[in-house]
Amino acid sequence: MIRSTVSTLALTALLAVPAMAQEVWVSNERDATISIIDVTTMEVVDTIQVGARPRGLMFSHDYKVAYLCASDDSTIQVIDVATREILHNLPSGENPETFALHPDNRHIWISNEDDNITSVLDVVDRRIVAQIPVGVEPEGKAINHAGTIAITTAETTNMAHWIDTESFEIFHNSLVGSRPRHAEFTTDDARLFVSAEIGGGLHVFDTETFEELVEIRFEIPDVHPHDVQPVGFKLTEDMTRAYVALGPANRIAVVDIENYEVLDYHLVGRRVWHMAMSDDEKLLFTTNGVSGDVTIIDLERGEPIKTVKVGRFPWGAAYRPADS
């Protein structure tokens, strides 16, 4: 009887804990806030006040905390996902803009834009363990799935730097189109994609030979080529599609990355920067800086379905699955 009562109390307590819904977190550069969008209702359900000029945003691999580049405060803020509270600030080097989390869930690789440095942060010991000189205005960060290679893109010197994650040494440099921004590896780590904002292309490299395989170009009727500026993008897990934000062209390009063909364009808000994708890869959420909103695209239907107003100049976006 006592055991039954205890079990009942335990079950009641468990049921009392609210389930965590799917969310998309969006950093608002001008407001120093994060807007939280409930994926089911497609509405902003919470706003968090954060440090100055928030840009890069991502979750830990277990989704327990979120990491944020508070660029003008030169710090990485650690936010408890459940309570929405800032737990503490971490050293980041000067003016962190973007970052990538190593598969070990412990080391964050950071682009320090003003110092031309890539910093490596140990989030457990809360200290910078390495600083690597790179090209002028480092921007994009990527780490391959094996955890052996880190990429830093340098905007002004038009380079993608290949860095050994064990030795912290650059072992190769790839020339990219003008102003490279974002970088991502395919799921099998066989290819590296890098966007060139001013160059107007998406560059694809073989990770064994470092040779450029192709440059994907974008042409949109009635849009001036100077306005077609690839910035953030997402690659699907099955390595069939890339979704590319085209900046002031106000479009998301849909690219077949098996044949390197542009399949379609989706009209979104003004000056689209970055995006987040749901874990089932059915929804895409784009941050539209100038219009201050997020466009939600239904990827199965192949069309935008809603615009959600957030803060001023939304920049980064990160998706969190339900009950994570």
C-alpha positions in Angstrom: 0.0 0.0 0.0 2.8 2.4 0.9 4.6 1.4 -2.3 1.5 2.1 -4.3 1.1 5.6 -2.7 4.8 6.4 -3.4 4.4 5.3 -7.0 1.3 7.4 -7.4 3.0 10.5 -6.0 6.0 10.0 -8.2 3.8 9.7 -11.3 1.8 12.8 -10.3 5.0 14.7 -9.9 6.3 13.5 -13.3 3.0 14.5 -15.0 3.2 17.9 -13.3 6.4 18.7 -15.2 5.5 20.6 -18.4 6.7 19.1 -21.6 9.1 21.3 -23.5 7.9 22.2 -26.9 10.0 22.5 -30.1 11.5 26.0 -30.2 13.5 28.3 -32.4 15.7 30.8 -30.6 16.5 34.0 -32.5 19.2 36.6 -31.6 18.1 40.2 -32.2 21.2 42.2 -32.9 19.8 45.7 -32.2 17.6 44.9 -29.3 20.1 42.8 -27.2 17.4 40.1 -26.9 16.6 36.5 -27.9 13.1 35.8 -29.2 11.8 32.3 -28.6 9.3 30.9 -31.1 7.1 27.9 -30.3 7.2 25.8 -33.4 3.7 24.4 -32.9 1.9 27.7 -32.5 4.4 29.6 -34.6 4.3 32.5 -32.2 6.9 34.2 -30.0 6.4 32.9 -26.5 9.3 34.4 -24.6 12.0 37.1 -24.8 15.3 37.0 -23.0 17.4 40.1 -22.3 21.0 39.4 -23.2 24.4 41.1 -23.8 25.2 43.8 -26.4 24.9 43.0 -30.1 24.0 39.3 -29.9 24.8 37.4 -33.1 26.0 33.8 -33.1 23.6 31.4 -31.3 23.7 27.7 -30.8 22.7 24.9 -28.3 24.9 22.4 -26.6 24.7 19.0 -28.1 22.4 17.8 -25.2 20.3 21.0 -25.5 20.7 21.8 -21.8 22.2 25.2 -22.4 22.4 27.8 -25.2 25.5 29.7 -26.1 25.4 33.2 -27.4 28.0 35.6 -28.9 27.4 38.9 -27.2 29.8 40.6 -29.6 30.0 44.1 -28.2 30.5 42.7 -24.7 33.3 40.4 -26.0 31.8 37.4 -24.1 30.0 34.1 -24.7 26.9 33.9 -22.6 25.6 30.6 -21.3 21.8 30.4 -20.9 19.9 27.7 -19.1 17.3 26.4 -21.6 14.8 25.4 -19.0 14.8 28.5 -16.9 15.8 31.0 -19.6 18.4 32.5 -17.2 21.9 33.5 -18.0 24.1 31.2 -16.0 27.4 32.9 -16.5 29.7 34.6 -19.1 32.7 32.9 -20.7 35.9 34.5 -22.1 35.7 34.7 -25.9 38.4 37.0 -27.2 37.6 40.3 -28.8 34.3 40.8 -30.6 33.1 37.2 -31.1 30.7 36.9 -34.1 30.2 33.3 -34.9 31.3 30.0 -33.4 31.1 26.2 -33.7 30.8 23.5 -31.0 33.2 20.6 -31.3 31.6 17.1 -31.1 33.1 16.7 -27.6 30.5 19.2 -26.4 33.3 21.0 -24.6 35.3 23.1 -26.9 33.9 26.1 -28.8 35.8 27.5 -31.8 35.2 31.3 -32.1 35.7 33.9 -34.8 37.2 37.1 -33.3 36.4 39.6 -36.1 38.4 42.6 -34.9 41.6 40.7 -33.8 41.9 38.3 -36.8 42.0 35.4 -34.4 40.3 32.1 -33.9 39.9 31.4 -30.2 39.3 28.0 -28.7 37.2 28.0 -25.5 37.0 25.2 -23.0 33.5 25.6 -21.5 34.2 23.3 -18.6 37.4 25.0 -17.4 36.0 28.3 -18.6 39.2 29.5 -20.2 40.6 30.1 -23.7 43.0 27.2 -24.5 44.3 28.5 -27.8 44.3 31.5 -30.1 45.2 31.0 -33.8 46.1 33.9 -36.1 43.9 33.8 -39.3 43.1 36.1 -42.1 41.4 39.6 -41.9 37.9 39.7 -40.5 37.3 36.1 -39.5 33.6 35.2 -39.8 32.3 31.7 -40.5 33.1 28.7 -38.4 32.6 25.0 -39.0 33.9 21.7 -37.5 33.7 18.4 -39.4 31.6 15.6 -37.8 34.8 13.6 -37.0 36.0 16.6 -34.9 39.4 16.7 -36.7 39.1 19.8 -38.8 38.0 23.3 -38.0 37.3 25.9 -40.7 37.6 29.7 -40.3 36.5 31.9 -43.2 38.3 35.3 -43.5 36.1 37.9 -45.1 38.6 40.5 -46.3 41.4 38.0 -47.3 38.8 35.8 -49.1 40.2 32.6 -47.5 38.9 29.4 -45.8 41.5 28.3 -43.3 41.7 24.6 -42.5 42.8 24.1 -38.9 43.9 20.8 -37.2 41.9 20.6 -34.0 44.6 18.7 -32.1 47.6 20.8 -33.0 45.7 24.1 -33.5 47.7 24.7 -36.6 46.5 25.8 -40.1 47.4 23.1 -42.6 45.7 24.5 -45.7 44.2 27.7 -47.1 41.6 27.8 -49.8 40.9 30.9 -51.9 37.1 31.6 -51.9 35.0 34.2 -53.7 34.8 37.7 -52.2 33.7 38.0 -48.6 33.3 34.4 -47.5 30.7 34.1 -44.7 29.3 30.7 -43.7 30.8 27.2 -43.9 29.4 23.7 -43.4 30.6 20.1 -44.0 28.3 17.5 -45.5 27.2 14.7 -43.2 30.0 12.3 -44.5 32.6 15.1 -44.2 33.5 14.6 -47.9 32.7 18.1 -49.0 33.0 21.6 -47.5 30.5 24.3 -48.6 31.4 28.0 -48.2 29.2 31.0 -49.1 30.8 34.1 -50.7 28.6 37.1 -49.9 30.0 39.7 -52.4 31.3 37.1 -54.8 27.7 35.8 -55.1 28.5 32.1 -55.1 28.4 29.0 -53.0 31.8 27.2 -53.3 32.2 23.4 -52.8 35.5 21.8 -51.9 36.7 18.2 -51.8 38.0 17.7 -48.2 40.6 15.1 -49.3 42.2 17.0 -52.1 41.1 20.6 -51.0 40.3 21.2 -54.7 37.2 23.3 -55.5 34.6 21.1 -57.1 32.2 23.7 -58.3 30.9 27.2 -57.7 27.1 27.4 -57.6 25.7 30.7 -58.9 22.3 32.3 -58.4 20.2 34.2 -61.0 16.9 35.7 -60.0 14.6 37.4 -62.5 14.2 41.2 -61.8 16.8 41.1 -59.0 20.1 42.9 -59.7 23.1 40.5 -59.4 24.7 42.9 -56.8 21.8 42.1 -54.5 22.3 38.3 -54.7 24.6 37.9 -51.7 24.8 34.3 -50.2 25.3 34.4 -46.4 23.9 31.6 -44.2 22.8 28.2 -45.4 21.8 24.7 -44.2 22.6 21.3 -45.7 20.2 18.4 -45.2 21.4 15.3 -43.4 20.8 13.1 -46.5 23.1 15.5 -48.5 20.5 16.2 -51.2 19.6 19.8 -50.6 21.1 23.1 -49.5 19.0 26.1 -48.5 20.9 29.4 -49.0 20.0 32.8 -47.7 20.7 35.4 -50.4 20.8 38.6 -48.2 19.3 41.7 -49.9 17.8 39.6 -52.7 15.2 38.6 -50.0 15.2 35.0 -51.2 16.1 31.5 -50.0 17.6 29.4 -52.8 16.9 25.7 -52.9 19.9 23.8 -54.3 20.2 20.2 -55.4 23.7 19.4 -54.0 24.0 16.1 -55.8 23.8 17.8 -59.2 24.7 21.3 -58.0 21.5 22.8 -59.6 19.4 25.6 -58.3 15.8 24.3 -58.1 13.8 27.1 -56.7 13.7 30.4 -54.8 11.4 31.3 -51.9 10.6 35.0 -51.2 11.1 35.9 -47.6 11.6 39.1 -45.5 14.1 41.8 -46.1 17.8 41.0 -46.0 17.7 37.4 -44.9 20.8 36.4 -42.9 20.7 33.0 -41.4 18.3 30.1 -40.7 17.3 27.2 -38.5 15.8 23.9 -39.7 13.5 21.5 -37.7 15.0 18.1 -36.9 12.6 16.4 -39.3 13.7 18.9 -42.0 10.2 19.9 -42.8 10.3 23.5 -41.6 12.9 26.3 -42.2 13.0 29.5 -40.2 14.9 32.4 -41.7 16.1 35.6 -39.9 15.3 38.7 -41.9 17.4 41.5 -40.5 15.9 44.6 -42.0 12.2 43.6 -41.8 12.7 42.4 -38.2 10.9 39.1 -38.7 11.3 35.4 -39.2 9.8 33.6 -42.3 8.7 30.0 -41.8 8.9 27.9 -44.9 7.1 24.5 -45.3 9.8 22.5 -47.2 7.4 19.7 -48.1 4.9 22.2 -49.7 7.7 24.3 -51.0 6.4 27.6 -49.8 6.5 30.2 -47.0 3.6 29.7 -44.6 4.0 32.4 -42.0 5.9 35.5 -41.0 6.6 36.0 -37.2 7.6 39.4 -35.9 10.6 39.3 -33.6 13.1 42.0 -32.4 15.2 44.5 -34.4 17.7 43.0 -36.8 17.3 39.3 -36.1 20.7 37.6 -36.9 21.2 34.1 -35.6 18.8 31.2 -35.2 18.9 27.8 -33.5 16.4 25.0 -33.3 15.7 22.9 -30.2 13.7 19.7 -30.4 10.8 18.9 -28.1 11.6 17.4 -24.6 15.3 17.8 -25.2 
